Amino acid sequence: MEHFPVKRLEAETIRDSILKICGTLDEAQFGPAQQIEEDETGQVIATGTKQRRSVYIQVRRTKPVAMLQSFDAPVMETNCAKRQSSTVAMQSLMLMNSKFIVDVSNALADQLTGSNANTDDLINSTWKAIYCRPASDEELESSQRFITQQITLLESKKTVSPKRQAIANLVQALFSSNEFLYVD
């Protein structure tokens, strides 16, 4: 039986999907480009509180947006007849350390924990938001262990709202997963 090869989502699709899930995507069509700037770490990011779709981000050859560049967005310096797809450590590091990913993970955690649901409900809500399905029994158990460990660690560091931060860390981990990044 034939099987379609696994394909990673394109850079713009990854970014737009994350923004849509977190409720921070500005879906307005047309209009001016979203401006870019360097953040305090030197990464080029899209500015503004509401984020437009990636197709509306200002493109400058000298300042490619870090998130898009990491996931093989077209290079504007040469002809790009076919987009290459790579899997490199930089992509994982971007998903672990990027201010963009941390901010959207916190935004989704704020939405999810606003209802003060129990941990199982929070986990299932997180999985439904990101994967459009509930967590399996094994995934639920693994996520419960992760959240318990995170809460213990965060409480020892005197973190404000350790449960919300643990959910944000789970969100960030799920955004970094193969199930989110690849189409099977």
Secondary structure in CASP SS format (residue, H / E / C, confidence):
PFRMAT SS
TARGET T0000
AUTHOR 0000-0000-0000
METHOD secondary structure of the structure
MODEL  1
M C 1.00
E C 1.00
H C 1.00
F C 1.00
P C 1.00
V C 1.00
K E 1.00
R E 1.00
L C 1.00
E C 1.00
A H 1.00
E H 1.00
T H 1.00
I H 1.00
R H 1.00
D H 1.00
S H 1.00
I H 1.00
L H 1.00
K H 1.00
I H 1.00
C H 1.00
G C 1.00
T C 1.00
L E 1.00
D E 1.00
E C 1.00
A C 1.00
Q C 1.00
F C 1.00
G C 1.00
P C 1.00
A C 1.00
Q E 1.00
Q C 1.00
I E 1.00
E E 1.00
E E 1.00
D C 1.00
E C 1.00
T C 1.00
G C 1.00
Q C 1.00
V E 1.00
I E 1.00
A E 1.00
T C 1.00
G C 1.00
T C 1.00
K C 1.00
Q E 1.00
R E 1.00
R C 1.00
S H 1.00
V H 1.00
Y H 1.00
I E 1.00
Q C 1.00
V C 1.00
R C 1.00
R C 1.00
T C 1.00
K C 1.00
P C 1.00
V C 1.00
A H 1.00
M H 1.00
L H 1.00
Q H 1.00
S H 1.00
F C 1.00
D C 1.00
A C 1.00
P C 1.00
V C 1.00
M C 1.00
E C 1.00
T C 1.00
N C 1.00
C C 1.00
A C 1.00
K C 1.00
R C 1.00
Q C 1.00
S C 1.00
S C 1.00
T C 1.00
V C 1.00
A H 1.00
M H 1.00
Q H 1.00
S H 1.00
L H 1.00
M H 1.00
L H 1.00
M H 1.00
N H 1.00
S C 1.00
K H 1.00
F H 1.00
I H 1.00
V H 1.00
D H 1.00
V H 1.00
S H 1.00
N H 1.00
A H 1.00
L H 1.00
A H 1.00
D H 1.00
Q H 1.00
L H 1.00
T H 1.00
G C 1.00
S C 1.00
N C 1.00
A C 1.00
N C 1.00
T H 1.00
D H 1.00
D H 1.00
L H 1.00
I H 1.00
N H 1.00
S H 1.00
T H 1.00
W H 1.00
K H 1.00
A H 1.00
I H 1.00
Y H 1.00
C C 1.00
R C 1.00
P C 1.00
A C 1.00
S C 1.00
D H 1.00
E H 1.00
E H 1.00
L H 1.00
E H 1.00
S H 1.00
S H 1.00
Q H 1.00
R H 1.00
F H 1.00
I H 1.00
T H 1.00
Q H 1.00
Q H 1.00
I H 1.00
T H 1.00
L H 1.00
L H 1.00
E H 1.00
S H 1.00
K C 1.00
K C 1.00
T C 1.00
V C 1.00
S C 1.00
P H 1.00
K H 1.00
R H 1.00
Q H 1.00
A H 1.00
I H 1.00
A H 1.00
N H 1.00
L H 1.00
V H 1.00
Q H 1.00
A H 1.00
L H 1.00
F H 1.00
S C 1.00
S C 1.00
N H 1.00
E H 1.00
F H 1.00
L H 1.00
Y E 1.00
V E 1.00
D C 1.00
END
